[in-house]
Amino acid sequence: MGDGIYVKDLRAWFGDTLVLKGVDLTVAPNAVTAIIGPSGCGKSTFIRCLNRMHETVPGARVAGQVLLNSEDLYGPGVDPVQVRRRIGMVFQKANPFPTMSVFDNVAAGLRLGGVRRKSRLQEEVERALRHAALWDEVKDDLDKSGVSLSGGQQQRLCIARALAVDPQILLMDEPCSALDPIATAKIEELIHDLKKELTIAIVTHNMQQAARVSEWTGFFLMGELVEFGVTKEMFTTPGDKRTEDYITGRFG
C-alpha cells in the first residue's frame, strides 16, 4: 500500500522571490493526484518540495510542513537523501545515465543502497523492469546503453530506476510531454497499474491527461493553490471562476 502526503502551509522561495504561497494539500494514498496550471505557476516547484529536490537549487528554500506517515520530512535531523529514496521522481525529459547499460541504470540506486549480490541485483532489476512494463522489450538487451532505447522506453527505464529502490511515493513532472501519443498511452496505462501499490503525484499541462489518469486534481495559479478536489467534479463543475477559465482554455 502507498502512503499519503499531507502538506501544510508550504512556502518556497528562489532567492527573495516567493514562488509558493502557503499551500495546503493532501496527496491521497493509492491514488493519482494531478497538479495542473499554466507555465510558471509553481507546479514543478511544488512537487520538487515533496522530496526535498527544491533545496538543491542554490538560494532556494522551503518553509511549512510535508508529512509522510506523520513524520515531517523537513524536520530536524531528517536526511534528504533518505527522503528521495522513499519518494521517487521521474522528470519531463527522460534522463537515463548515458554511460550505463539498461541493467546498470536500474541497478544504480540498489548499489548505492548497498545491494551487492549479483543474483539479488538481477532479481530486483527484473522486478523493476516488469513493474515499469518494460521487461519484455529489453530483456535481451540489458547490456545495451540506456540511451539506445526509444524515447518512451527511456522514460519507462527512468520509472523502473525510480521503482527499483521500492519508494512509497512516485512523483512525475510532465512525464509524457516529450512523447508521442502511443508512448504516452503506455505511460498512462502504467500509472493506472502502479497506483495499486504506490501513491502518485503527476504534474501535467495536458488537461485530458489529468482527467484520464487522476482521482484528485489541484489547480495552481501564480504560486497559489486555487482549487483542489475530485478530478471528475473539478472538470465538470469547478468551484472557482479561475479554474473554469483555465480548464475551458480562456488562458494558460
Secondary structure, DSSP 8 states (H G I E B T S, - for coil): ----EEEEEEEEEETTEEEEEEEEEEE-TTSEEEEE-STTSSHHHHHHHHTT-GGGSTTEEEEEEEEETTEETTSTT--HHHHHHHEEEE-SS----TTSBHHHHHHHHHHHTT---HHHHHHHHHHHHHHTT-HHHHTT-TTSBGGGS-HHHHHHHHHHHHHHT--SEEEEESTTTTS-HHHHHHHHHHHHHHTTTSEEEEE-S-HHHHHHH-SEEEEEETTEEEEEEEHHHHHHS-SSHHHHHHHTTS--
